[in-house]
Amino acid sequence: MDVLISVLLIVLGLIVGFVVCYIVLNIKTKNTGKTVEKMLENAKKEAEKVKRESLFEAKEEIHKLKLESEKEIKDRKKEIKDTEDRLIQRENNMDKRDELFQKRELALDERENNLSSKQSEIQDERAKVEEVKKEQLELLSKISGFNKEQAKDLLMKRVEEETSKDIAIYIKEREDAAKLEADKKATDLIVLSMQRFAADLANEQTVTVVNLPNDEMKGRIIGREGRNIRTIEAITGVDLIIDDTPEAVVLSSFDPLRREIARVTLETLIKDGRIHPTRIEELYDKVCKDMKAKITEYGNSALFELGLTKMDPELIELVGRLHFRTSYGQNALQHSVEVAHLAGLIAGELGQNIALAKRAGLLHDIGKAIDHEIEGSHVEIGVDIAKKYNEHKVVIDGIASHHGDKEAQSVIAVLVAVADALSASRPGARNDSLENYLKRLEQLENVANELPGIDHTFAVQAGRELRVMVKPDQVDDAGAYKIAKDVKNKIEETMQYPGTIKVTVIRETRAQEEAK
């Protein structure tokens, strides 16, 4: 019963709640409708207001645009009017210019007619002048006995002679001034460099003398049936000369390295006292190993003396081997070091790279270290060696051009060639045979004797000066300077020589009488 009552109460509550909700919802719906109607009415009023304002603004904008358009049209009309005025003015100017051109054209036509008439008159006058000139030339030819071509040749010959003398005198004056300045600067530069460097003269010969403690040692060196001396000569490649010279043995070879190895081996054998083929071979092998270290020491000493660094060890060994090479009796390593010093000193005076100049000077004859082992000139071999060890292109240029085989591409290469000539031409630096000396002097004299107008030539001062006696009746003073220049050029083209050769042309006329 209670449950039924509870259910009935719940159902009743639901019905009452539904009715209440419906009534509330109905009231809200009516209020919302009124609000919407009110909002619509307000919106219409606002729209009407906006419409009126928009129309007003549009009218104002249209009025404003109309004013601007009228102003723009007015300005455009003004511009068009100005343009029309300018065109009218330009048309008037063109009409005036056209009139001016017509007047000028008439004046030019008149002038052309006058010129044509004058040209005809000038041609007539020219024809008359040519006729008179021809008559005068014929008369002149009859009087002088020369035709036109002969007179022209004579005149050209005289002009050529006078011009040749003037040119020779001018060249001589310019050369004297240039030589005076160049010789002074070059002399100061070379003398300063030579003063700052001084080297001892060391001429290497083809023989080396080994002193013996006594003459009995000669027999021990020869050995039984000559086996010891044959072994020494065979393994060293050096000839042993044992003669009547007391307590001395002479080693003969053109290779200084072989002579040095043989000398050290022989002196060691003499000190050791045990001289037989086996011992000779043992000592020779030991000396060869020691000599390799000594060669490297020579190379390092040269680099240290010159203050050079960063050189490949194999290249240093080649530099050291130059100590045992000679050129005309001059030690190759000492010569290279001397060239390096001189090149560095001159480079310093000229503001060039001193270290690079020294390096090029030291390596300029590097090909001589192995030129007896492979084919080719020492210049070609030296260039290949420098390229192999990645030397600077200036160093390679110095090696390639120091004998004139190739034109120098850098100032340092020229300095190396100059230093090489200075080192080779120092008195006593190199040996020379009497036969070669006489041949060189004879060749020097014959070079000048081949030129016309020369009477005698004399090579003096050991070939450092050539004195040329010319025939005074065939060569004048101006021609003497020309002959000196021709002889100089011919010597440079046909001869090779260290240093310089002075050419002196002497022209002398003597009048002699004898009073009795």
C-alpha positions in Angstrom: 0.0 0.0 0.0 2.8 2.3 0.9 4.6 1.5 -2.3 1.5 2.3 -4.3 1.1 5.6 -2.6 4.8 6.3 -3.2 4.4 5.5 -6.9 1.3 7.6 -7.2 3.1 10.5 -5.5 6.1 10.2 -7.9 3.8 10.1 -10.9 1.9 13.1 -9.6 5.2 15.0 -9.0 6.2 14.3 -12.6 2.9 15.5 -14.0 3.1 18.7 -11.9 6.7 19.3 -13.0 5.8 18.8 -16.6 3.0 21.3 -16.4 5.2 23.8 -14.6 7.9 23.5 -17.2 5.5 23.9 -20.1 4.0 27.0 -18.5 7.5 28.5 -18.0 8.6 27.6 -21.5 5.5 29.2 -23.0 6.1 32.4 -21.0 9.7 32.5 -22.2 8.7 31.9 -25.8 6.3 34.9 -25.7 8.9 37.1 -24.2 11.5 36.1 -26.8 9.1 36.8 -29.6 8.5 40.3 -28.3 12.3 40.9 -27.9 12.9 39.7 -31.5 10.2 42.0 -32.8 11.7 44.9 -30.9 15.2 44.0 -32.2 13.9 43.8 -35.8 12.3 47.2 -35.4 15.5 48.7 -34.1 17.5 47.1 -36.9 15.2 48.6 -39.5 15.5 52.0 -37.9 19.4 51.6 -37.8 19.4 50.4 -41.4 17.4 53.4 -42.5 19.7 55.7 -40.6 22.8 54.1 -42.2 21.2 54.3 -45.6 20.6 57.9 -45.2 24.1 58.6 -44.0 25.6 56.5 -46.9 23.6 58.3 -49.5 24.8 61.6 -48.0 28.4 60.5 -48.0 28.0 59.2 -51.6 26.6 62.5 -52.7 29.5 64.3 -51.1 32.0 61.9 -52.7 30.4 62.4 -56.1 30.5 66.2 -55.7 34.1 66.0 -54.6 35.1 63.7 -57.6 33.2 66.1 -59.9 35.2 69.0 -58.7 38.5 67.1 -59.0 37.6 66.0 -62.5 36.7 69.5 -63.6 40.0 70.7 -62.2 42.0 67.9 -63.9 40.2 68.7 -67.2 41.0 72.3 -66.8 44.7 71.5 -66.1 44.8 69.1 -69.1 43.3 71.8 -71.4 46.0 74.2 -70.1 48.8 71.7 -70.9 47.4 71.0 -74.3 47.2 74.7 -75.0 50.9 75.1 -73.8 51.9 72.1 -76.0 50.1 73.6 -79.0 51.9 76.9 -78.4 55.3 75.2 -78.2 54.6 73.2 -81.4 53.6 76.4 -83.2 56.8 78.1 -82.0 58.9 75.1 -83.1 57.2 75.1 -86.5 58.1 78.8 -86.8 61.7 78.0 -85.8 61.9 75.2 -88.4 60.6 77.5 -91.1 63.3 80.0 -90.2 66.0 77.2 -90.2 64.7 75.9 -93.5 65.1 79.4 -95.0 68.6 79.6 -93.5 69.6 76.2 -94.9 68.4 77.2 -98.3 70.5 80.4 -98.2 73.5 78.3 -97.1 73.0 75.8 -99.8 72.9 78.6 -102.4 76.2 80.0 -100.9 77.8 76.5 -101.0 76.8 76.0 -104.6 78.3 79.4 -105.5 81.5 78.5 -103.6 81.8 75.1 -105.3 81.5 76.8 -108.6 84.3 79.2 -107.6 86.5 76.4 -106.4 86.0 74.4 -109.6 87.1 77.4 -111.6 90.1 78.0 -109.3 91.1 74.3 -109.5 91.1 74.5 -113.2 93.3 77.5 -113.0 95.7 75.8 -110.5 95.9 72.7 -112.8 96.8 74.9 -115.7 99.4 76.7 -113.6 100.8 73.4 -112.3 101.2 72.1 -115.8 103.1 75.3 -116.7 105.3 74.8 -113.6 106.0 71.2 -114.5 107.0 72.3 -118.0 109.3 75.0 -116.6 110.7 72.5 -114.0 111.4 70.0 -116.7 113.2 72.6 -118.9 115.2 73.7 -115.8 116.2 70.0 -115.0 117.3 69.4 -118.6 119.3 72.6 -118.5 120.8 71.7 -115.1 121.7 68.1 -116.4 123.5 69.6 -119.4 125.4 72.0 -117.2 126.4 69.5 -114.5 126.8 66.4 -116.7 124.5 64.3 -114.3 121.1 63.0 -115.0 118.3 63.0 -112.4 119.1 59.5 -111.1 122.8 60.1 -110.8 122.3 63.4 -109.0 119.8 61.6 -106.6 122.3 58.8 -105.9 125.1 61.3 -105.2 122.9 63.4 -102.9 121.7 60.3 -101.0 125.3 59.1 -100.6 126.4 62.4 -99.1 123.3 62.5 -96.8 124.0 58.9 -95.7 127.7 59.8 -95.0 126.8 62.9 -93.0 124.0 61.1 -91.2 126.2 58.1 -90.4 128.8 60.3 -88.8 126.1 62.2 -86.8 124.5 58.9 -85.7 127.9 57.4 -84.7 128.8 60.5 -82.7 125.4 60.6 -81.0 125.6 56.9 -80.2 129.1 57.3 -78.9 128.0 60.2 -76.6 125.0 58.3 -75.3 127.0 55.1 -74.8 129.8 57.0 -73.0 127.2 58.5 -70.7 125.4 55.2 -70.1 128.6 53.2 -69.7 130.0 55.8 -67.3 127.0 55.5 -65.0 126.5 51.7 -65.5 130.2 50.9 -65.0 130.4 53.1 -61.9 127.3 51.4 -60.3 128.4 47.9 -61.4 132.0 48.4 -60.2 130.8 49.7 -56.9 128.4 46.8 -56.5 130.9 44.1 -57.4 133.8 45.6 -55.5 131.6 45.9 -52.4 130.5 42.3 -52.7 134.0 41.1 -53.4 135.4 43.0 -50.4 132.8 41.5 -48.1 133.7 38.0 -49.3 137.2 36.6 -49.6 138.0 32.9 -50.3 141.2 31.1 -50.3 142.5 29.8 -53.7 142.4 26.0 -53.7 143.4 24.3 -57.0 142.8 20.6 -57.0 145.3 18.4 -59.0 144.9 15.0 -60.5 147.4 13.4 -58.2 147.7 12.9 -54.4 151.0 12.2 -52.6 150.9 9.8 -49.6 154.0 10.0 -47.3 155.5 6.7 -46.2 157.4 6.2 -42.9 160.2 4.5 -44.8 161.1 3.1 -48.2 160.6 -0.5 -47.0 156.9 0.3 -46.9 156.9 0.5 -50.7 157.7 -3.2 -51.0 154.9 -4.1 -48.6 152.5 -2.0 -50.6 153.5 -3.7 -53.8 153.3 -7.2 -52.1 154.3 -10.6 -53.3 154.3 -10.6 -57.1 152.5 -7.2 -56.9 149.2 -8.7 -55.5 148.7 -5.9 -53.0 149.1 -3.0 -55.4 146.9 -4.8 -58.0 144.2 -5.2 -55.4 144.4 -1.5 -54.3 144.2 -0.3 -57.9 141.4 -2.7 -58.8 139.0 -1.9 -55.9 139.7 1.9 -55.8 140.1 2.6 -59.5 143.2 4.7 -58.8 146.7 4.3 -60.2 149.5 3.9 -57.7 152.8 5.3 -58.9 155.8 4.0 -57.0 159.0 5.5 -58.3 162.3 6.6 -56.9 160.8 9.4 -54.9 161.9 8.8 -51.3 159.2 7.9 -48.8 156.3 8.8 -51.0 153.6 7.1 -53.2 151.6 9.0 -55.8 147.9 8.3 -56.3 146.7 9.3 -59.8 143.1 9.7 -60.9 140.8 12.3 -62.4 138.2 11.5 -59.8 139.0 13.3 -56.6 136.6 11.1 -54.6 138.3 8.0 -55.6 141.7 9.5 -54.9 140.5 10.5 -51.4 139.1 7.0 -50.6 142.3 5.5 -51.9 144.4 7.9 -49.8 142.5 7.2 -46.6 142.6 3.5 -47.3 146.3 3.5 -47.9 147.2 5.6 -44.9 145.1 3.4 -42.7 146.8 0.3 -44.1 150.2 1.9 -43.4 149.3 2.7 -39.8 147.7 -0.8 -39.3 150.7 -2.6 -40.7 148.7 -5.5 -42.0 148.7 -5.2 -45.8 147.2 -8.1 -47.7 144.3 -8.3 -50.2 141.6 -9.3 -47.6 142.6 -6.5 -45.3 142.7 -4.1 -48.1 139.1 -5.0 -49.1 137.9 -4.7 -45.5 139.4 -1.3 -45.0 138.1 -0.1 -48.4 134.5 -1.0 -47.4 134.9 0.7 -44.1 136.4 3.9 -45.6 133.6 4.0 -48.2 131.0 4.0 -45.4 132.9 6.6 -43.5 133.3 8.7 -46.6 129.5 8.8 -47.1 129.1 10.3 -43.7 131.9 12.7 -44.4 130.2 13.8 -47.7 127.0 14.5 -45.8 129.1 16.5 -43.3 130.6 18.6 -46.1 127.1 19.3 -47.4 125.8 20.3 -43.9 128.9 22.5 -43.4 128.2 24.3 -46.6 124.6 24.9 -45.7 125.6 26.1 -42.2 128.2 28.5 -43.6 125.5 30.0 -45.9 122.8 30.0 -43.3 120.4 27.8 -45.5 117.9 25.3 -44.1 115.2 22.9 -45.1 117.0 20.8 -47.8 116.4 17.2 -48.6 119.0 14.8 -47.1 119.7 13.3 -50.5 120.3 16.7 -52.0 122.6 17.6 -49.1 124.6 14.5 -49.9 124.9 15.6 -53.6 126.1 19.0 -52.4 128.8 17.3 -50.3 129.9 15.2 -53.3 130.8 18.5 -55.0 133.8 18.7 -52.7 135.3 15.8 -54.6 134.6 17.3 -58.1 136.8 19.8 -59.9 136.4 22.2 -62.9 139.6 23.4 -64.5 141.3 22.6 -61.2 138.8 24.6 -59.1 137.0 22.7 -56.3 133.3 22.5 -57.2 132.0 22.8 -53.7 134.2 25.8 -52.8 133.2 27.4 -56.1 129.5 26.8 -55.4 129.8 28.3 -51.9 131.7 31.2 -53.3 129.0 31.8 -56.0 126.3 31.6 -53.3 128.1 34.2 -51.1 128.6 36.6 -54.0 125.0 36.1 -55.3 123.7 36.7 -51.8 125.8 39.9 -51.3 124.8 41.4 -54.7 121.1 40.4 -54.1 121.3 42.2 -50.7 122.6 45.4 -52.4 119.8 45.2 -55.0 117.0 44.4 -52.5 116.4 40.8 -53.7 115.7 37.7 -51.6 119.2 36.9 -50.2 118.4 33.3 -49.0 116.9 32.4 -52.4 120.0 33.9 -54.2 122.3 31.9 -52.0 120.3 28.7 -52.5 120.4 29.2 -56.3 124.2 29.9 -56.2 124.9 26.8 -54.1 122.9 24.5 -56.4 123.8 26.1 -59.8 126.5 23.3 -60.5 124.7 20.5 -58.6 124.6 18.5 -61.8 128.4 18.1 -61.6 128.0 15.8 -58.6 126.7 13.0 -60.8 127.5 14.1 -64.4 130.0 11.3 -64.6 127.4 8.7 -63.8 124.5 9.7 -66.1 124.4 11.2 -69.6 123.7 14.8 -70.3 125.2 18.2 -69.5 125.6 19.3 -65.8 123.0 22.0 -66.5 120.3 19.5 -67.7 121.1 17.1 -64.9 121.0 20.0 -62.3 117.6 21.1 -63.5 116.3 17.6 -63.2 117.7 17.2 -59.7 116.2 20.6 -58.6 112.8 19.6 -60.0 113.0 16.2 -58.3 113.5 17.7 -54.9 110.9 20.5 -55.5 113.2 23.4 -55.4 111.9 27.0 -56.0 111.3 27.9 -59.7 113.9 30.8 -59.3 116.5 28.2 -58.2 115.7 26.1 -61.3 115.9 29.1 -63.5 119.3 30.0 -62.0 120.6 26.5 -62.8 119.2 26.4 -66.3 120.5 29.9 -67.3 123.8 30.3 -65.6 125.7 29.3 -68.8 123.5 31.1 -71.2 121.8 28.0 -72.5 118.4 29.6 -71.6 117.4 33.2 -71.1 117.1 34.1 -67.4 113.6 34.8 -66.2 114.4 36.4 -62.9 116.9 38.9 -61.4 118.4 36.3 -59.1 119.2 34.0 -62.1 121.1 36.8 -63.6 123.0 37.4 -60.3 123.9 33.7 -60.2 125.4 33.9 -63.7 127.3 37.1 -62.7 128.6 35.5 -59.5 129.6 32.3 -61.4 131.6 34.4 -63.9 133.3 36.4 -61.0 134.3 33.2 -59.2 135.7 31.5 -62.3 137.6 34.6 -63.5 139.4 35.4 -60.3 143.2 35.2 -60.9 144.4 31.7 -59.9 140.9 30.3 -59.4 141.2 27.9 -62.4 144.0 26.1 -64.2 144.4 26.4 -68.0 146.8 24.8 -70.3 149.2 26.9 -72.4 147.8 25.4 -75.6 144.2 26.4 -74.8 145.4 29.8 -73.6 147.2 30.5 -76.9 144.3 29.2 -79.0 141.9 31.6 -77.1 144.2 34.6 -77.8 144.6 33.6 -81.4 140.8 33.3 -81.8 140.3 36.6 -80.2 142.7 38.4 -82.6 141.2 36.6 -85.6 137.7 37.8 -84.7 138.7 41.4 -85.2 141.0 40.8 -88.2 138.0 39.7 -90.3 136.5 43.2 -90.3 137.4 45.7 -93.1 139.7 48.7 -92.3 141.7 46.9 -89.6 145.5 46.8 -89.8 146.6 44.8 -86.8 145.1 43.4 -83.6 146.8 42.6 -80.3 145.3 40.5 -77.4 146.9 41.8 -74.1 146.4 41.4 -70.4 145.8 37.6 -70.7 143.0 38.1 -73.2 141.2 40.7 -71.1 141.8 43.4 -73.6 141.9 43.5 -77.4 143.6 46.5 -79.0 142.7 47.1 -82.6 144.9 49.2 -84.9 142.9 50.6 -87.9 144.0 52.1 -91.1 143.7 55.9 -90.7 143.1 56.5 -94.4 140.1 54.2 -94.5 138.5 54.7 -91.1 137.7 58.2 -89.6 137.1 59.0 -85.9 133.4 58.3 -86.1 134.0 55.0 -87.9 136.4 53.9 -85.1 133.6 53.9 -82.6 131.5 51.8 -85.0 134.3 49.3 -85.4 134.7 49.0 -81.7 131.0 48.2 -81.4 131.1 45.7 -84.3 134.1 43.9 -82.7 132.4 43.8 -79.4 129.2 42.3 -80.9 131.2 39.7 -82.9 133.2 38.6 -79.8 129.9 38.1 -77.8 128.4 36.1 -80.7 131.3 33.8 -81.5 133.3 33.3 -78.3 132.7 32.0 -74.8 134.8 33.5 -72.0 134.5 34.3 -68.3 134.4 38.0 -67.2 134.7 40.8 -69.7 136.9 41.7 -72.7 137.8 45.4 -73.3 138.0 46.5 -76.9 140.2 49.5 -77.7 140.3 50.9 -81.3 143.4 53.0 -82.0 143.5 55.3 -85.1 146.8 57.2 -85.5 148.3 59.2 -88.3 152.0 60.0 -88.2 153.9 62.5 -90.4 157.6 61.9 -90.3 160.5 63.8 -92.0 164.2 63.6 -91.4 166.3 66.8 -91.5 169.8 66.4 -92.9 
